[in-house]
Amino acid sequence: MTIKDIISTLEEEGINLEWLNLKNFSGLYIRIDNQDIIIINNKLKTFREIKVTLIHELGHYFTGTIYSFNMNKSYIDKCEYKALKWESMFLMPKEEIKKAIKKE
């Protein structure tokens, strides 16, 4: 999947994409007034960094894992785990992994 494909998914889902100078994050998924927004750090240098960050933030959107930074660490960790799990399944679909294993 290319960045263009990911941008198409954002458009289909009605998610706004913003580029900002983020100090401590590569990206954020937020919801303001029922508008979903993914913010990407404009300091990211490579297409790979941008792609992985977009996919991770989509993971928060598709799993419904949104939080504020004043929530307890346990809840935040669970949200991040769900988004990371979604990201890894997106980047490495089970069928592709099975095919790769069978080839060896």
C-alpha positions in Angstrom: 0.0 0.0 0.0 1.3 3.4 -1.0 1.0 6.7 0.8 -1.4 7.7 -1.9 -3.6 4.7 -1.1 -3.5 5.6 2.6 -4.5 9.2 1.7 -7.4 7.8 -0.3 -8.5 5.8 2.8 -8.4 9.0 4.9 -10.6 10.8 2.3 -13.1 7.9 2.1 -13.4 7.9 5.9 -13.7 11.7 6.1 -10.5 12.1 8.1 -8.7 15.4 7.8 -4.9 15.2 7.5 -2.8 18.0 9.0 1.0 18.6 9.0 2.4 20.3 12.1 5.6 20.7 14.0 5.1 18.2 16.8 7.7 18.3 19.5 7.5 14.7 21.0 5.3 12.7 18.6 5.5 11.5 15.0 1.7 11.7 14.8 -1.6 12.1 16.6 -5.1 11.0 16.0 -7.7 13.4 17.5 -11.4 14.1 17.3 -12.7 17.7 17.6 -16.4 18.5 17.3 -17.0 15.1 15.6 -14.3 15.6 13.1 -11.5 13.0 12.9 -8.0 14.4 12.3 -4.7 12.8 11.9 -1.7 15.1 12.5 1.7 14.1 11.1 4.9 15.7 12.3 6.3 17.7 9.4 9.8 16.8 10.6 9.4 13.2 9.4 12.1 12.7 6.8 11.3 9.5 4.9 8.2 8.1 3.1 8.6 5.0 5.3 8.3 7.1 8.5 5.3 8.9 7.1 3.6 5.7 6.0 4.1 3.9 9.3 2.9 6.9 11.2 -0.2 7.3 9.1 -1.0 3.6 9.5 -0.5 3.7 13.2 -2.8 6.7 13.6 -5.4 5.0 11.4 -5.1 2.1 13.9 -6.3 4.4 16.6 -9.2 5.5 14.3 -10.3 2.0 13.3 -10.0 0.5 16.8 -11.6 3.5 18.5 -8.6 4.0 20.8 -8.5 7.7 21.6 -7.3 9.1 24.8 -6.0 12.3 26.4 -2.6 12.6 28.0 -4.1 13.1 31.5 -5.6 9.6 31.5 -3.9 6.8 33.5 -0.9 5.1 32.0 -2.6 1.7 32.0 -5.4 3.0 29.8 -3.0 4.8 27.4 -0.9 1.6 27.1 -3.9 -0.4 26.2 -4.9 2.1 23.5 -1.4 2.1 22.1 -1.3 -1.7 22.2 -4.5 -1.9 20.2 -3.3 0.6 17.6 0.1 -1.2 17.3 -1.6 -4.5 16.9 -3.9 -3.1 14.1 -0.8 -1.5 12.5 1.2 -4.8 12.5 -1.8 -6.8 11.1 -2.2 -4.1 8.4 1.5 -4.1 7.5 1.8 -7.9 7.8 -1.4 -9.6 6.9 -1.7 -13.2 8.1 -2.0 -14.7 4.6 1.1 -12.9 3.5 3.0 -14.2 6.5 1.8 -17.8 5.9 2.9 -17.6 2.2 6.3 -16.3 3.3 6.7 -19.2 5.8 5.7 -21.8 3.2 8.3 -20.5 0.7 11.1 -21.3 3.1 
